[in-house]
């Protein structure tokens, strides 16, 4: 956990855009890893194995959150925490950052995972393939297609300025 805990947490936080939920998922990842450690057979690196667990837990948490939010009605909606970035995470150009977050949330979960693993965590496409159980070429194509779509979305949100 000392070696990979911070990067796993960052992945969870960015994928979920909710620090409290990310902390819960982060904890679940390492509990699952501890529980399943006797079955880890070394076919991948520990880091890749942990991110595969994290990916599944993040997808489960996002699905649960969507279900919970779909049932929120009336005054209860005001009680739901805002999943936006905390003040400490804001960049100088808040409008661009907000557009990036909005656009990233419009991506399919598997595409968002591929982008975060590639650009936030620095995984190679081969490592990503182990985490996502996909072919490296498929992931490379997803990332390549997502970048122009993100750019267009951001330009639309910001009025074409950066």
SULTADA-V534811 format. One record per residue. RES is the residue in three letters. PHI is phi as a letter, one per 20 degrees, with the letter a starting at -180 (* if undefined). D_FIRST is the distance of its C-alpha to the first C-alpha in whole Angstrom. Layout:
RES&PHI&D_FIRST + RES&PHI&D_FIRST
This chain:
UNK&*&0 + UNK&f&4 + UNK&f&5 + UNK&d&5 + UNK&g&5 + UNK&f&8 + UNK&f&10 + UNK&f&9 + UNK&f&10 + UNK&g&13 + UNK&f&14 + UNK&f&14 + UNK&f&16 + UNK&f&19 + UNK&f&19 + UNK&e&20 + UNK&l&22 + UNK&b&21 + UNK&f&18 + UNK&f&18 + UNK&f&18 + UNK&f&15 + UNK&f&13 + UNK&f&15 + UNK&f&14 + UNK&g&10 + UNK&f&10 + UNK&f&12 + UNK&f&10 + UNK&f&7 + UNK&f&10 + UNK&f&12 + UNK&f&10 + UNK&f&10 + UNK&f&14 + UNK&e&14 + UNK&g&13 + UNK&f&16 + UNK&e&18 + UNK&f&16 + UNK&d&18 + UNK&m&17 + UNK&f&20 + UNK&c&17 + UNK&f&14 + UNK&f&11 + UNK&g&10 + UNK&f&13 + UNK&f&13 + UNK&f&10 + UNK&f&12 + UNK&f&15 + UNK&f&13 + UNK&f&13 + UNK&g&16 + UNK&f&18 + UNK&f&16 + UNK&f&18 + UNK&f&21 + UNK&f&21 + UNK&f&21 + UNK&f&23 + UNK&f&26 + UNK&f&25 + UNK&f&26 + UNK&f&29 + UNK&f&30 + UNK&f&30 + UNK&f&31 + UNK&f&34 + UNK&e&35 + UNK&f&35 + UNK&c&39 + UNK&l&41 + UNK&f&40 + UNK&f&37 + UNK&f&36 + UNK&f&36 + UNK&e&33 + UNK&f&31 + UNK&f&28 + UNK&f&28 + UNK&e&25 + UNK&f&26 + UNK&f&25 + UNK&f&24 + UNK&g&27 + UNK&f&24 + UNK&e&23 + UNK&f&27 + UNK&e&28 + UNK&g&32 + UNK&e&33 + UNK&f&32 + UNK&f&35 + UNK&f&33 + UNK&f&30 + UNK&f&31 + UNK&f&33 + UNK&f&30 + UNK&f&28 + UNK&f&31 + UNK&f&31 + UNK&f&28 + UNK&f&28 + UNK&e&31 + UNK&f&29 + UNK&f&29 + UNK&g&25 + UNK&f&25 + UNK&f&26 + UNK&f&24 + UNK&g&21 + UNK&f&23 + UNK&f&23 + UNK&f&20 + UNK&f&18 + UNK&f&21 + UNK&e&21 + UNK&e&18 + UNK&e&16 + UNK&m&18 + UNK&f&18 + UNK&f&21 + UNK&f&24 + UNK&f&23 + UNK&f&19 + UNK&f&20 + UNK&f&23 + UNK&f&20 + UNK&f&18 + UNK&e&21 + UNK&l&23 + UNK&c&26 + UNK&e&28 + UNK&g&27 + UNK&f&30 + UNK&f&30 + UNK&f&27 + UNK&f&29 + UNK&f&32 + UNK&f&30 + UNK&f&28 + UNK&f&32 + UNK&f&34 + UNK&f&31 + UNK&f&32 + UNK&f&35 + UNK&f&35 + UNK&f&33 + UNK&g&35 + UNK&f&38 + UNK&f&36 + UNK&f&35 + UNK&f&39 + UNK&f&40 + UNK&f&38 + UNK&e&39 + UNK&m&43 + UNK&n&42 + UNK&d&41 + UNK&d&38
